[in-house]
Amino acid sequence: MYEFKIGINPTEHDRFVQGHPLCNLLQSASWAKVKDNWGSEIVGAYKDGELVASSLVLVRPLPAGFSMLYTPRGPIMDYSNKELVQFFMDNLKKLGKQKRALFAKMDPTIIYKDIQMDREEIPNPLAQEVITNLEQAGAKYQGLTMEMSATIQPRFQANIYKADFSEEQLSKSTRKMMKQAQKKGVTVRMGHVELVEDFAKMIQLTTERQQISLRDSDYFKKLLNIYPEQSFIMLAEVDLRARYDETKARHDKNQQDLANLKENQVKKRHNLEELEFSLTRELAELEENIAASGEKAVVAGALAITFGTTSEILYAGMDDRYKRYMPAYLTWYEAINECFERGCESCNMGGLEGSLNDGLIKFKSNFNPTINEFIGEFDLPVNKLLFKASEYAYKLKKGKK
């Protein structure tokens, strides 16, 4: 016999989630503090006094006193246990009635199939069983959607596994980009709240360039303070003054070499004149950058959070004026490596469109990820009379975003 409880101790819940194969940051108890504009509950099922299923449930207010429930990347349980799934769904529905919810939405981290970068597909043989068990328990399956805008969380994500990640395992071109960044003076340092303002500037530049809406410095501070031991910022910088002085010294030497050439050294003159043009252009660019950014420029950044053996690079940005410095390659490499140094077995680089041909995958593929395709979203009707109307209104609203 199972026992359902509302108000599970957050520490007990986190311990259960962190030890489960479906572990995900969005199911950590502290995620409710991130989503503090929603209500929340932690609920679970026990068998013989042992927690066997648990979920952070967010409660979003709707018009006319109604609400919707959402279990982000949850619930966490054994979905092959048909009896447990039915018991949990029945009790989730009861919770929904208490909260005047029209429905409960869920998107468990059950993989439908993995896709390698060479496009080899590895199906999950248990995926259909999970879908069937949830449907038989009363949940309505929303299907294999392809666009990121169709679901709350992306159905496709680029996920790097520790066993597939090392500098030696990266492609020759990726290693070349990292070396180019180092050659151009890019350095990377790790920090916390003290780096937020500089990091937020990178995100702002990214939002302006890509015409998307991300977050501000207050939100990043909030994340870092909620997960003080599990979060970090990786920031890439260039000492423009030092680079200018170095380039100026090379330029002066090149001019001296040109002045000392003999008339018959035609080939060498050609090479030095090409170098003269390149160094003159770089000096002008550095002068312009120093005027705009100061003597030391922040050029890229990434914010990551670890939870259990999983980690997420939630936000990353770059100053496009320095894209020739290739700072994003070093920033992402160091952030991913730090997650693995902290004991994580995987690092999620974020969502992708189901077509797998957008600009996001082009960059992320440099780090040898596996594409996880999840089974997708389910809606558990609570108020059957109003569910269909609310489902239509919800989809309409999603379509307008």
Disulfide bonds with the S-S distance in Angstrom:
none
